């Protein structure tokens, strides 16, 4: 994947600048309807609102690459889960966090 000036590659993943915030975190927050300002408030270690806007621009300009990256990340997580299963009480908070917000979900 072509890298933006707002993204860094480290340890096989993409991160917003020199922060520990992964590209996938911003993608999922943006898809849930969070604004750049919301994302920056939630993750101030990103460093600046301009970086958030830069990453969102990258997301919008490279949808195929983003989908491929998210797919690869999901596959890696599934592989990790298969070899390192979590007890149900530890997994449940992660599943809640990944589920669509019922208050903001649109009816079908």
GUNUMI-946331 format. One record per residue: x, y, z of N, C-alpha, C, O, CB in turn. Coordinates in Angstrom, 2 decimals, m for minus. Atoms other than C-alpha are relative to their C-alpha. Glycine has a CB too. Example, Ala and Ser with C-alpha at 12.3 -4.5 7.8 and 13.67 -1.06 7.14 Angstrom:
2
+---------+---------+---------+---------+---------+---------+---------+---------+---------+---------+---------+---------+---------+---------+---------+
:      nx :      ny :      nz :     cax :     cay :     caz :      cx :      cy :      cz :      ox :      oy :      oz :     cbx :     cby :     cbz :
+---------+---------+---------+---------+---------+---------+---------+---------+---------+---------+---------+---------+---------+---------+---------+
:    0.89 :   m1.19 :    0.00 :   12.30 :   m4.50 :    7.80 :    0.90 :    1.20 :    0.00 :    1.94 :    1.18 :    0.66 :   m0.99 :    0.03 :    1.25 :
:   m0.82 :   m1.19 :   m0.06 :   13.67 :   m1.06 :    7.14 :   m0.77 :    1.09 :    0.73 :   m0.26 :    2.20 :    0.90 :    0.41 :    0.46 :   m1.42 :
+---------+---------+---------+---------+---------+---------+---------+---------+---------+---------+---------+---------+---------+---------+---------+
# end
This chain:
108
+---------+---------+---------+---------+---------+---------+---------+---------+---------+---------+---------+---------+---------+---------+---------+
:      nx :      ny :      nz :     cax :     cay :     caz :      cx :      cy :      cz :      ox :      oy :      oz :     cbx :     cby :     cbz :
+---------+---------+---------+---------+---------+---------+---------+---------+---------+---------+---------+---------+---------+---------+---------+
:    0.86 :   m1.18 :    0.00 :    0.00 :    0.00 :    0.00 :    0.90 :    1.24 :    0.00 :    1.88 :    1.31 :    0.75 :   m0.98 :    0.00 :    1.24 :
:   m0.71 :   m1.28 :    0.04 :    1.27 :    3.46 :   m0.87 :   m0.23 :    0.71 :    1.33 :   m1.35 :    0.72 :    1.84 :   m0.48 :    0.88 :   m1.22 :
:    0.13 :   m0.63 :   m1.31 :    1.96 :    5.38 :    2.32 :   m0.10 :    1.52 :   m0.15 :    0.58 :    2.13 :   m0.97 :    1.19 :   m0.37 :    0.90 :
:    0.21 :   m1.43 :   m0.06 :    0.80 :    8.91 :    3.04 :    1.03 :    0.64 :    0.92 :    1.66 :   m0.04 :    1.72 :   m1.44 :    0.33 :    0.47 :
:   m0.89 :   m0.71 :   m0.93 :    2.88 :   11.55 :    4.78 :   m0.53 :   m0.06 :    1.43 :    0.19 :    0.26 :    2.37 :    0.17 :    1.46 :   m0.44 :
:    0.61 :    0.06 :   m1.32 :    0.48 :   11.03 :    7.69 :    0.03 :   m1.40 :    0.60 :   m0.40 :   m1.61 :    1.73 :   m1.42 :    0.50 :   m0.06 :
:   m0.05 :    1.39 :   m0.47 :    1.07 :    7.28 :    8.00 :    1.43 :   m0.51 :    0.02 :    2.26 :   m0.11 :   m0.80 :   m0.88 :   m0.90 :   m0.89 :
:   m1.29 :    0.69 :   m0.08 :    4.06 :    5.19 :    9.04 :   m0.26 :   m1.49 :    0.01 :   m1.30 :   m1.94 :    0.50 :    0.81 :    0.44 :    1.26 :
:    0.09 :    1.45 :   m0.11 :    4.64 :    1.49 :    8.62 :    0.99 :   m0.45 :    1.07 :    2.16 :   m0.09 :    1.07 :    0.30 :   m0.69 :   m1.37 :
:   m0.82 :    0.58 :   m1.06 :    5.93 :   m0.35 :   11.66 :   m0.54 :   m1.36 :    0.35 :   m1.75 :   m1.56 :    0.43 :    0.03 :    0.92 :    1.25 :
:    0.39 :    1.35 :   m0.46 :    5.90 :   m4.00 :   12.67 :   m1.10 :   m0.60 :   m0.87 :   m1.97 :   m1.31 :   m0.36 :   m0.47 :    0.06 :    1.45 :
:    0.99 :    0.56 :    0.91 :    3.84 :   m4.89 :    9.60 :   m1.34 :    0.70 :    0.01 :   m2.28 :    0.23 :   m0.63 :   m0.20 :   m1.41 :    0.31 :
:    1.27 :   m0.72 :   m0.08 :    1.11 :   m2.36 :   10.41 :    0.18 :    1.45 :   m0.40 :    1.30 :    1.93 :   m0.58 :   m0.58 :   m0.08 :    1.40 :
:    0.01 :   m1.42 :    0.34 :    0.17 :    1.20 :    9.52 :   m0.49 :    0.79 :    1.20 :   m1.49 :    0.45 :    1.82 :   m0.88 :    0.27 :   m1.25 :
:    0.31 :   m0.82 :   m1.16 :    0.10 :    3.88 :   12.19 :   m0.06 :    1.47 :   m0.39 :    0.60 :    1.91 :   m1.33 :    1.06 :   m0.22 :    1.10 :
:    0.12 :   m1.43 :    0.26 :   m0.90 :    7.53 :   12.26 :    1.25 :    0.68 :    0.54 :    1.48 :    0.74 :    1.75 :   m1.30 :    0.59 :    0.66 :
:   m1.24 :   m0.67 :   m0.38 :    2.41 :    9.40 :   12.25 :    0.84 :   m0.86 :    0.91 :    0.95 :   m2.06 :    0.71 :   m0.28 :    1.33 :    0.66 :
:   m0.84 :    0.75 :   m0.94 :    4.66 :    8.41 :   15.11 :   m0.78 :   m0.45 :    1.23 :   m0.19 :   m0.83 :    2.24 :    1.19 :    0.84 :    0.42 :
:    0.83 :    0.44 :   m1.13 :    1.71 :    7.55 :   17.38 :   m0.13 :   m1.52 :    0.02 :    0.38 :   m2.21 :   m0.87 :   m1.41 :    0.65 :   m0.08 :
:    0.30 :    1.44 :   m0.08 :    0.60 :    4.10 :   18.49 :   m1.41 :   m0.29 :   m0.51 :   m1.91 :   m1.40 :   m0.33 :    0.16 :   m0.50 :    1.44 :
:    1.37 :    0.16 :    0.49 :   m2.81 :    4.63 :   16.87 :    0.05 :   m0.60 :   m1.40 :    0.62 :   m0.01 :   m2.33 :   m0.76 :    1.37 :   m0.01 :
:   m0.01 :    0.69 :    1.28 :   m3.35 :    2.17 :   14.04 :   m0.97 :    0.62 :   m1.00 :   m1.97 :    1.23 :   m0.64 :   m0.34 :   m1.45 :    0.21 :
:    0.87 :   m0.46 :    1.07 :   m4.86 :    3.07 :   10.70 :   m1.40 :   m0.58 :    0.14 :   m2.38 :    0.12 :   m0.10 :    0.59 :   m0.38 :   m1.36 :
:    1.31 :    0.63 :   m0.13 :   m7.66 :    0.59 :   11.35 :   m0.87 :    0.68 :    1.04 :   m2.09 :    0.74 :    0.89 :    0.18 :   m1.47 :    0.35 :
:    0.76 :   m0.70 :   m1.04 :   m8.69 :    2.50 :   14.49 :   m0.70 :    1.22 :   m0.61 :   m1.88 :    1.46 :   m0.34 :    0.93 :    0.44 :    1.16 :
:    0.57 :   m1.19 :    0.62 :   m9.23 :    5.67 :   12.45 :   m1.05 :   m0.40 :   m1.04 :   m2.10 :    0.23 :   m1.13 :    1.10 :    0.86 :   m0.65 :
:    0.96 :    0.45 :    1.02 :  m10.96 :    3.78 :    9.61 :   m1.33 :   m0.36 :    0.65 :   m2.38 :    0.10 :    0.22 :    0.55 :   m1.20 :   m0.79 :
:    1.24 :    0.45 :   m0.63 :  m13.48 :    2.14 :   11.92 :   m0.74 :    1.15 :    0.69 :   m1.97 :    1.21 :    0.64 :    0.29 :   m1.09 :    1.01 :
:    0.66 :   m1.16 :   m0.64 :  m14.15 :    5.36 :   13.88 :   m0.68 :    0.86 :   m1.06 :   m1.81 :    1.29 :   m0.88 :    1.04 :    0.84 :    0.80 :
:    0.56 :   m0.81 :    1.08 :  m14.70 :    7.27 :   10.64 :   m1.24 :   m0.67 :   m0.60 :   m2.23 :    0.00 :   m0.89 :    1.05 :    0.25 :   m1.10 :
:    1.15 :    0.74 :    0.54 :  m17.03 :    4.56 :    9.32 :   m1.18 :    0.00 :    0.94 :   m2.33 :   m0.13 :    0.50 :    0.40 :   m1.42 :   m0.32 :
:    1.09 :   m0.07 :   m0.98 :  m19.04 :    4.76 :   12.53 :   m0.58 :    1.41 :    0.09 :   m1.46 :    1.66 :    0.90 :    0.49 :   m0.45 :    1.38 :
:    0.56 :   m1.34 :    0.04 :  m19.69 :    8.42 :   11.75 :    0.72 :    1.02 :    0.85 :    0.24 :    2.15 :    1.00 :   m1.39 :   m0.06 :    0.42 :
:   m0.76 :   m0.96 :   m0.80 :  m17.07 :   10.03 :   13.97 :    0.64 :    1.03 :   m0.92 :    1.12 :    0.70 :   m2.01 :    1.07 :   m0.72 :    0.85 :
:   m0.65 :   m1.06 :    0.76 :  m15.78 :   13.36 :   12.73 :    1.50 :   m0.01 :    0.31 :    1.95 :   m0.67 :    1.25 :   m0.62 :    1.40 :    0.33 :
:   m1.43 :   m0.11 :   m0.27 :  m12.09 :   14.20 :   12.52 :    0.24 :    0.56 :    1.40 :    1.15 :    0.13 :    2.11 :    0.68 :    0.91 :   m1.05 :
:   m0.13 :   m0.59 :   m1.34 :  m12.54 :   16.31 :   15.64 :   m0.28 :   m1.03 :    1.09 :    0.42 :   m1.09 :    2.09 :   m0.95 :    1.19 :    0.15 :
:    0.32 :    1.07 :   m0.96 :  m14.18 :   13.38 :   17.48 :    1.18 :   m0.96 :    0.15 :    1.55 :   m1.35 :    1.26 :   m1.27 :   m0.76 :   m0.44 :
:   m1.10 :    0.95 :   m0.01 :  m11.33 :   11.09 :   16.50 :    1.20 :    0.60 :    0.71 :    1.86 :   m0.08 :    1.51 :    0.38 :   m0.41 :   m1.45 :
:   m1.14 :   m0.65 :   m0.66 :   m8.69 :   13.59 :   17.60 :   m0.23 :    0.13 :    1.50 :    0.70 :   m0.07 :    2.29 :    0.26 :    1.38 :   m0.61 :
:    0.30 :   m0.08 :   m1.45 :  m10.45 :   14.12 :   20.95 :    0.17 :   m1.37 :    0.66 :    0.66 :   m1.46 :    1.78 :   m1.45 :    0.51 :    0.22 :
:   m0.11 :    1.35 :   m0.56 :  m10.56 :   10.34 :   21.47 :    1.44 :   m0.49 :    0.02 :    1.82 :   m1.27 :    0.90 :   m0.87 :   m0.97 :   m0.79 :
:   m1.38 :    0.47 :    0.14 :   m6.94 :    9.83 :   20.40 :    0.96 :    1.18 :   m0.17 :    1.55 :    1.36 :   m1.23 :    0.13 :   m0.97 :   m1.21 :
:   m0.86 :   m1.19 :    0.13 :   m4.96 :   13.01 :   21.14 :    1.46 :   m0.32 :   m0.28 :    2.20 :    0.55 :   m0.75 :   m0.09 :    0.82 :    1.27 :
:   m1.39 :    0.35 :    0.28 :   m1.68 :   11.11 :   20.86 :    0.31 :   m0.02 :   m1.49 :    1.46 :   m0.14 :   m1.89 :    0.33 :   m1.35 :    0.62 :
:   m0.23 :   m0.12 :    1.44 :   m2.19 :   11.34 :   17.09 :    0.87 :    1.22 :   m0.27 :    1.68 :    1.22 :   m1.20 :   m1.36 :    0.10 :   m0.78 :
:   m0.88 :   m1.15 :    0.10 :   m0.61 :   14.75 :   17.50 :   m0.65 :    1.26 :   m0.52 :   m0.36 :    2.35 :   m0.03 :    1.12 :   m0.33 :   m0.86 :
:    0.66 :   m1.20 :    0.51 :   m2.79 :   17.08 :   15.47 :   m1.25 :   m0.37 :   m0.79 :   m1.37 :   m1.47 :   m1.33 :    0.97 :    0.81 :   m0.90 :
:    1.22 :    0.18 :    0.78 :   m6.18 :   17.46 :   13.87 :    0.34 :   m0.12 :   m1.48 :   m0.33 :   m0.85 :   m2.21 :   m0.97 :    1.18 :    0.23 :
:   m0.42 :    0.08 :    1.41 :   m4.39 :   17.96 :   10.53 :    0.38 :   m1.42 :   m0.38 :    0.10 :   m1.86 :   m1.50 :    1.18 :    0.95 :   m0.25 :
:   m0.35 :    1.39 :    0.29 :   m3.01 :   14.41 :   10.77 :   m1.25 :   m0.85 :   m0.17 :   m1.30 :   m1.71 :   m1.05 :    0.88 :   m0.58 :    1.12 :
:    1.25 :    0.76 :    0.12 :   m6.51 :   13.04 :   11.31 :   m0.64 :    0.27 :   m1.36 :   m1.05 :   m0.66 :   m2.05 :   m0.98 :    0.37 :    1.14 :
:    0.56 :   m0.33 :    1.32 :   m7.78 :   14.92 :    8.25 :    0.83 :   m0.62 :   m1.12 :    0.27 :   m1.08 :   m2.11 :   m0.07 :    1.52 :   m0.17 :
:   m0.86 :    0.62 :    1.01 :   m4.77 :   13.66 :    6.27 :   m0.27 :   m1.48 :   m0.14 :   m0.32 :   m2.00 :   m1.25 :    1.45 :    0.22 :    0.35 :
:    0.29 :    1.44 :    0.03 :   m5.52 :   10.06 :    7.22 :   m1.38 :   m0.25 :   m0.61 :   m1.55 :   m1.18 :   m1.40 :    0.08 :   m0.60 :    1.42 :
:    1.34 :    0.16 :    0.57 :   m9.22 :   10.46 :    6.40 :    0.05 :    0.22 :   m1.52 :   m0.61 :   m0.50 :   m2.27 :   m1.01 :    0.99 :    0.66 :
:   m0.16 :   m0.23 :    1.44 :   m8.25 :   11.90 :    3.00 :    0.60 :   m1.23 :   m0.65 :    0.14 :   m1.65 :   m1.72 :    0.88 :    1.24 :   m0.26 :
:   m0.63 :    1.21 :    0.53 :   m6.01 :    8.88 :    2.44 :   m1.02 :   m1.14 :   m0.08 :   m1.07 :   m1.86 :   m1.07 :    1.20 :   m0.41 :    0.88 :
:    1.02 :    1.06 :   m0.03 :   m8.85 :    6.53 :    3.43 :   m0.96 :    0.17 :   m1.17 :   m1.30 :   m0.80 :   m1.85 :   m0.78 :    0.03 :    1.35 :
:    0.97 :   m0.26 :    1.07 :  m11.22 :    8.18 :    0.96 :    0.62 :   m0.16 :   m1.39 :   m0.07 :   m0.55 :   m2.33 :   m0.56 :    1.39 :    0.14 :
:   m0.66 :    0.08 :    1.31 :   m8.66 :    8.24 :   m1.87 :    0.50 :   m1.40 :   m0.35 :    0.83 :   m1.66 :   m1.51 :    1.15 :    0.96 :   m0.03 :
:   m0.55 :    1.34 :    0.23 :   m7.54 :    4.59 :   m1.48 :   m0.91 :   m1.09 :    0.57 :   m0.48 :   m1.88 :    1.41 :    1.40 :   m0.11 :    0.62 :
:    0.94 :    0.97 :   m0.61 :  m10.65 :    2.49 :   m0.75 :    0.40 :   m1.46 :   m0.21 :    0.22 :   m2.27 :    0.70 :   m1.37 :    0.22 :   m0.57 :
:   m0.38 :    1.40 :    0.25 :   m9.34 :   m0.72 :   m2.35 :    1.16 :   m0.42 :    0.89 :    1.16 :   m1.52 :    1.45 :    0.38 :   m0.22 :   m1.48 :
:   m1.15 :    0.31 :   m0.85 :   m6.05 :   m0.56 :   m0.47 :   m0.42 :   m0.11 :    1.47 :    0.07 :   m0.97 :    2.20 :    1.08 :    1.08 :   m0.15 :
:    0.49 :    0.04 :   m1.39 :   m7.87 :    0.15 :    2.80 :   m0.74 :   m1.31 :    0.25 :   m0.52 :   m1.96 :    1.27 :   m0.93 :    1.21 :    0.29 :
:    0.73 :    1.26 :   m0.17 :  m10.21 :   m2.81 :    2.29 :    0.95 :   m1.19 :    0.07 :    0.77 :   m2.09 :    0.89 :   m1.00 :   m0.20 :   m1.16 :
:   m0.98 :    1.09 :   m0.01 :   m7.26 :   m5.09 :    1.51 :    0.74 :   m0.03 :    1.34 :    0.97 :   m1.10 :    1.90 :    1.00 :    0.15 :   m1.17 :
:   m0.70 :   m0.08 :   m1.27 :   m5.44 :   m3.86 :    4.62 :   m0.88 :   m0.51 :    1.15 :   m0.42 :   m1.29 :    1.98 :    0.44 :    1.44 :    0.28 :
:    0.91 :    0.43 :   m1.06 :   m8.47 :   m4.37 :    6.86 :   m0.22 :   m1.51 :   m0.07 :   m0.29 :   m2.18 :    0.96 :   m1.35 :    0.73 :   m0.10 :
:    0.17 :    1.45 :    0.18 :   m8.98 :   m7.85 :    5.40 :    1.23 :   m0.74 :    0.54 :    1.09 :   m1.74 :    1.25 :   m0.23 :   m0.34 :   m1.50 :
:   m1.23 :    0.63 :   m0.48 :   m5.33 :   m8.73 :    6.07 :    0.10 :    0.05 :    1.52 :    0.51 :   m0.92 :    2.15 :    1.22 :    0.67 :   m0.63 :
:   m0.04 :   m0.13 :   m1.45 :   m5.57 :   m7.41 :    9.62 :   m0.99 :   m0.96 :    0.67 :   m0.67 :   m1.57 :    1.69 :   m0.31 :    1.45 :    0.41 :
:    1.00 :    0.92 :   m0.56 :   m8.75 :   m9.40 :   10.27 :    0.48 :   m1.44 :   m0.10 :    0.30 :   m2.23 :    0.83 :   m1.35 :    0.17 :   m0.74 :
:   m0.53 :    1.35 :    0.17 :   m7.12 :  m12.54 :    8.89 :    1.11 :   m0.29 :    1.01 :    1.16 :   m1.37 :    1.60 :    0.53 :   m0.20 :   m1.43 :
:   m1.08 :    0.18 :   m0.97 :   m4.05 :  m12.04 :   11.07 :   m0.57 :   m0.16 :    1.42 :   m0.07 :   m0.97 :    2.20 :    0.97 :    1.20 :   m0.05 :
:    0.61 :    0.11 :   m1.32 :   m6.27 :  m11.53 :   14.12 :   m0.67 :   m1.36 :    0.18 :   m0.56 :   m1.97 :    1.24 :   m1.03 :    1.13 :    0.20 :
:    0.63 :    1.32 :   m0.08 :   m8.25 :  m14.69 :   13.35 :    1.04 :   m1.09 :    0.19 :    0.83 :   m2.02 :    0.97 :   m0.83 :   m0.28 :   m1.27 :
:   m1.08 :    0.97 :   m0.14 :   m5.02 :  m16.63 :   13.00 :    0.57 :    0.04 :    1.42 :    0.83 :   m1.00 :    2.02 :    1.11 :    0.27 :   m1.02 :
:   m0.49 :   m0.16 :   m1.37 :   m3.78 :  m15.23 :   16.31 :   m0.98 :   m0.60 :    0.99 :   m0.59 :   m1.31 :    1.92 :    0.23 :    1.49 :    0.32 :
:    1.02 :    0.54 :   m0.90 :   m7.07 :  m16.09 :   18.00 :    0.00 :   m1.52 :    0.00 :   m0.20 :   m2.15 :    1.04 :   m1.39 :    0.51 :   m0.39 :
:    0.01 :    1.46 :    0.10 :   m6.86 :  m19.67 :   16.73 :    1.14 :   m0.62 :    0.81 :    0.98 :   m1.70 :    1.38 :    0.11 :   m0.43 :   m1.46 :
:   m1.14 :    0.54 :   m0.74 :   m3.45 :  m20.14 :   18.33 :    0.09 :    0.50 :    1.43 :    0.83 :   m0.06 :    2.24 :    1.27 :    0.33 :   m0.72 :
:   m0.02 :   m0.58 :   m1.35 :   m4.08 :  m17.99 :   21.43 :   m1.43 :    0.35 :    0.43 :   m1.77 :    1.53 :    0.54 :    0.92 :    1.27 :    0.03 :
:    1.40 :   m0.31 :   m0.34 :   m7.74 :  m18.34 :   22.43 :   m0.13 :    0.77 :    1.32 :    0.58 :    0.51 :    2.29 :   m0.81 :   m1.30 :    0.09 :
:    0.29 :   m0.78 :   m1.20 :   m9.08 :  m15.84 :   24.93 :   m1.21 :   m0.60 :    0.71 :   m2.12 :   m1.11 :    0.05 :   m0.25 :    1.49 :   m0.34 :
:    1.20 :    0.43 :   m0.71 :  m11.51 :  m16.82 :   27.67 :   m1.16 :    0.92 :   m0.38 :   m0.95 :    2.09 :   m0.70 :    0.24 :    0.00 :    1.54 :
:    1.19 :   m0.75 :    0.42 :  m15.06 :  m15.68 :   26.90 :   m0.13 :    1.34 :    0.72 :   m0.51 :    2.33 :    0.10 :   m1.25 :   m0.84 :    0.25 :
:    0.16 :   m1.25 :   m0.75 :  m15.05 :  m13.05 :   29.66 :    1.00 :    1.07 :   m0.45 :    0.76 :    2.26 :   m0.23 :    0.16 :   m0.26 :    1.49 :
:   m0.96 :   m0.97 :    0.54 :  m11.98 :  m11.40 :   28.07 :   m0.37 :    0.41 :   m1.43 :   m0.10 :    1.54 :   m1.84 :    1.42 :   m0.57 :    0.04 :
:    0.34 :   m0.26 :    1.40 :  m13.28 :  m11.63 :   24.50 :   m1.23 :    0.88 :   m0.14 :   m1.33 :    1.66 :   m1.08 :   m0.22 :   m1.31 :   m0.74 :
:    1.27 :   m0.72 :    0.09 :  m16.72 :  m10.15 :   25.19 :    0.16 :    1.53 :   m0.12 :   m0.54 :    2.12 :   m0.94 :   m0.84 :   m0.31 :    1.22 :
:   m0.14 :   m1.46 :    0.18 :  m15.54 :   m6.51 :   25.65 :    0.50 :    0.38 :   m1.40 :    0.10 :    1.41 :   m1.93 :    0.97 :    0.55 :    1.04 :
:   m0.48 :   m0.26 :    1.36 :  m13.70 :   m6.70 :   22.31 :   m1.13 :   m0.13 :   m1.01 :   m1.24 :    0.68 :   m1.94 :    1.15 :   m0.95 :   m0.36 :
:    1.12 :    0.19 :    0.91 :  m16.79 :   m8.02 :   20.57 :   m0.99 :    1.15 :    0.10 :   m1.54 :    1.58 :   m0.91 :   m0.70 :   m1.33 :    0.29 :
:    0.88 :   m1.16 :   m0.18 :  m18.90 :   m5.22 :   22.06 :    0.58 :    1.23 :   m0.70 :   m0.16 :    1.98 :   m1.33 :   m0.21 :    0.31 :    1.50 :
:   m0.65 :   m1.17 :    0.60 :  m16.37 :   m2.63 :   20.87 :   m0.08 :   m0.04 :   m1.52 :   m0.16 :    1.01 :   m2.16 :    1.45 :    0.08 :    0.44 :
:    0.03 :    0.13 :    1.46 :  m16.46 :   m3.98 :   17.31 :   m1.42 :    0.01 :   m0.56 :   m1.60 :    0.22 :   m1.76 :    0.69 :   m1.26 :   m0.42 :
:    1.39 :    0.04 :    0.46 :  m20.25 :   m4.23 :   17.13 :   m0.48 :    1.40 :   m0.35 :   m0.06 :    2.37 :    0.28 :   m0.92 :   m0.63 :    1.07 :
:    0.56 :   m1.32 :    0.33 :  m22.16 :   m1.40 :   15.46 :   m0.75 :    0.57 :    1.20 :   m1.39 :   m0.17 :    1.95 :   m0.94 :   m0.09 :   m1.22 :
:    0.69 :   m0.68 :   m1.09 :  m23.53 :    1.13 :   17.90 :   m1.49 :   m0.03 :   m0.30 :   m1.94 :    0.52 :   m1.31 :    0.52 :    1.47 :    0.17 :
:    1.45 :    0.13 :    0.24 :  m27.23 :    0.35 :   18.22 :   m0.70 :    1.34 :   m0.05 :   m1.71 :    1.48 :   m0.74 :   m0.63 :   m0.87 :    1.07 :
:    0.65 :   m1.32 :   m0.01 :  m28.08 :    3.99 :   18.91 :    0.19 :    0.72 :   m1.32 :   m0.67 :    1.49 :   m1.73 :    0.55 :    0.85 :    1.13 :
:   m0.25 :   m0.72 :    1.26 :  m26.49 :    5.18 :   15.66 :   m0.25 :   m0.87 :   m1.22 :   m0.18 :   m0.39 :   m2.35 :    1.44 :    0.51 :   m0.03 :
:    0.28 :    0.86 :    1.15 :  m27.31 :    2.16 :   13.50 :   m1.30 :    0.42 :   m0.66 :   m2.29 :    0.76 :    0.00 :   m0.07 :   m1.49 :    0.43 :
:    1.19 :   m0.40 :    0.75 :  m29.78 :    2.95 :   10.76 :   m0.86 :   m1.23 :   m0.25 :   m0.34 :   m2.30 :   m0.56 :    0.40 :    0.69 :   m1.35 :
:    0.88 :    1.14 :    0.24 :  m32.84 :    0.72 :   10.40 :    0.09 :   m0.44 :   m1.46 :    0.31 :    0.37 :   m2.36 :   m1.46 :    0.35 :    0.36 :
:   m0.06 :    0.55 :    1.36 :  m32.88 :   m1.56 :    7.38 :   m1.25 :    0.30 :   m0.77 :   m1.37 :   m0.09 :   m1.93 :    0.23 :   m1.49 :    0.03 :
+---------+---------+---------+---------+---------+---------+---------+---------+---------+---------+---------+---------+---------+---------+---------+
# end
